[in-house]
Amino acid sequence: MKKFWAILLAMMLVLSMVTVASASEVTEGDTPTATGFTITVNPKDDVDHEYQVYQIFTADVVADESGAKVLTSVKWGANAKNDTAAVTTGDPVPDAVLEALKTVSGTNQEKLAEITKYWNAESAPVDTFSSTKAAPGKSQKLTPGYYLVRDNQAKLEGKDGAATLLIVKVLDQDIVATAKSEKPSVDKQVQDEVADAEKNGGEVNPEGWGESADHALFENFKFRLVATIPVNADYNDYPTYKLVFNDTMSKGITFVQIDSVKVNGIALKGTDYVCTATPGQKGAGKVGENQDKPSWTLTIEDLKKVMKENTSILVTDKITVEVVYTAYLNEEAQVFNASATSTNNKNSVDLEYSNNPNADGMGKTPEDHVWLFTYVVNNTKYANTAEAGKELAGAGFTLYDQNDRVVPLWKDADGNYVVAGTTKPNDTYTDVANNEMITEANGTFNIIGLDHGTYTLKETTVPATYNPLDPVTITISADHKEAAGGASATMELTAASTMNNKLVNKSGATLPETGGIGTTIFYVLGGMMFVGAALILIVRRKAEADEI
């Protein structure tokens, strides 16, 4: 019988996302009995795991010259093979195999490649047990020997968890292994003007990035996707590492272009990734509509290969992959005239990532969301008083921004004025002559797709017999933010906002003119004065004649 302690030391390793418990964490068992001992795995993520136990070798437990307990009389286990050759369970393991295992060294992947020569992965495991962070599971009683424990990849596919593959020896005590919880994460952000950006706990990102923003229709702005991958021994176990950003834009968002893809701040070449988005592509749908499929994906097939080829990328304790792209709110975006507790302009991302260094497998993070708002200002023109029946048609108004620049406009099929972009979304949108809005018969002219800010409305065509209106200040002031938990967003218009405006023109005063009553009065007064003067003259002459 050969002592096996040297081989056991060589094979004492942990592969992928797992550490074996230290001596202080191991629950001591009794002396070996026919009932054997257990293997417990403590997951640290929020995924339900199913662990499969494979018996590679069995052996007896004895004490060596120093009193240390080792395995001897090593035999093939129920899940063993000899490289490509089948073996008989219970037969002695050849000396050549034991000698080969003594030389196992290198990385975990290199060790695993050697050890799995003796593991029949197609055979049925000797035990299967479930385990969660809340309720760690353990195997049935196992006889002393060498065992391989792995996650059932089928249970992990598409979930936010990493696979475990470890080799443990079972001597005369129960074994406890703790699965590591480090895994990739992803965050989506949207950029706003700094002056009206989201206030997160009173703080504003110096570049305007946040979980919510407001913009004018057809105004270009940027989204940012940030994946963070921990760098540790577990990451190093992966021969290749794949990342897939699944980006879901709402129906009211139109994609323009990818601006940059960076790893730890260094820009990648266009050949380092594959993006399925096309310029002018609209999102998949409104909230709850077609959200099961991403609008587009960006894939880095092998992050490790890309980083190896780009020597400028420095690696620390984490890898950050940042994707920035330009988009705009289109004509199908939801617009707001009042405070709101939700928005259909919801946009999301999740990240698929390699989660098994020992086989093909992809995990997936939960979705992360951002939220967009844009506004509509309703205006009605009245004659003399703001009341029903006094609506005034034919008045013309021009809108100016806070820099006194004319706001360009289109007119839609419903007669609304829409903040214009570079290209009309369809042929139902028409140009607006001189960007002047003309009131309809009902006196209305509504302006759709305005951003947060202060505007000035000037009357540039005044209806006949009415006096011009003084310039009107329009204010859109909103506080928007992601709600606690990240599943929704709120937008509150402040008291300063003027979203519904009643504009009143006063009739002009009537001034004197030729042929009017004004001249008649002068004629009458003049005639009376002439008659009076004549009477005075006659009286004087008569008095003089009497004196003679």
ABEGO torsion letter per residue (X at the ends): XBBAAAAAAAABBBBEGBBBBBAAABBBBBBBBAAEBBBBBBBABABBBBBBBBBABBBBBBBBAAGBBBBBGBBBBAABBBEABBBBBGBBBBAAAAAAAAABBEBAAAAAAAAAAABBAABBBABBBBBBAABBBBBBBBBBEBBBBBBBAAAABGBBBBBBBBBBBBBABBBBBBBBABBBBBBBBBBBBAAABBBBGGBBBAAGBBABBBBBBGBBBBBBBBBBBBBBAAAAABABBBBBBBBBBBAABBBABBABBBBGGBBBBAAABBBABBBGBBBAEBBGBGAABBABBBBBABAAAAAAABAABBBBABBBBBBBBBBBBBAABBBBABBBABBABBBBBBBBBBABAABBEBBBBBBBBBBBBBBBBBBBBBBGBBBBGABBBGBBBBBBBAAGBBBBBBBBAAGBBBBBBABBABAABBBBBGGBBBBBAAGBBBBBGBBBEBBBBBBABBBBGBBBBBBBBBBBBBBBBBBBGGABBBBBBBAABBABBBBBBBBBBBBBBBGBAAAAAAAAAAAAAAAAAAAAAAAAAAAAAAAX
